[in-house]
Amino acid sequence: MMRLEERISKALKQVDNDRYILAIAVGQRADELSKGAKPLLELNTQKMKYTDIAIDEIAAGLLKIEGFVDKK
């Protein structure tokens, strides 16, 4: 498994390096997961925190962040 810094760096690339958008997206996704949403990752997520799952989903491009990202 990659170090957290590497995973966050990959996730940031998905949101044009906007830490604010990434923080909101991770928070919202972690909330969904805590309420029973199914993780999109292929690996076993049983021992992972919701925020880690959310970061990995975003980093892998499995979640599309819409409404915030300014398409230049």
SVG drawing of the C-alpha trace seen along z (x, -y; Angstrom):
<svg xmlns="http://www.w3.org/2000/svg" viewBox="-26 -27 31 35">
<polyline fill="none" stroke="black" stroke-width="0.4" points="0.0,0.0 1.2,-3.5 2.1,-6.0 -0.6,-8.5 1.3,-11.4 1.5,-9.6 -2.2,-8.7 -3.2,-12.2 -1.0,-13.5 -2.7,-11.2 -6.1,-12.3 -5.2,-15.9 -4.3,-15.5 -8.0,-14.3 -9.3,-17.7 -6.8,-20.1 -4.7,-20.2 -7.6,-21.9 -7.2,-20.8 -10.5,-22.4 -12.4,-20.4 -10.6,-17.3 -11.3,-17.8 -15.0,-18.3 -15.2,-15.3 -13.4,-13.0 -15.7,-14.1 -18.8,-13.6 -17.7,-10.2 -16.6,-9.1 -20.0,-10.1 -21.7,-8.0 -19.5,-5.0 -20.3,-5.3 -24.0,-5.2 -23.6,-1.9 -22.5,-2.9 -20.5,-0.1 -16.8,-0.9 -15.8,-1.1 -12.3,0.4 -11.4,3.9 -9.3,4.6 -10.5,5.7 -11.6,2.5 -12.7,4.1 -9.7,2.7 -9.6,-0.7 -10.9,-4.0 -13.7,-5.6 -11.5,-8.6 -8.7,-6.3 -11.2,-4.5 -12.5,-7.8 -9.0,-9.1 -8.1,-5.9 -11.4,-5.9 -10.7,-9.5 -7.0,-8.8 -8.0,-5.8 -10.4,-8.0 -13.4,-5.8 -15.3,-8.9 -16.0,-11.8 -16.0,-15.1 -18.7,-17.3 -19.9,-20.7 -16.7,-22.1 -14.0,-21.4 -13.6,-24.3 -13.0,-22.8 -10.4,-25.0"/>
</svg>
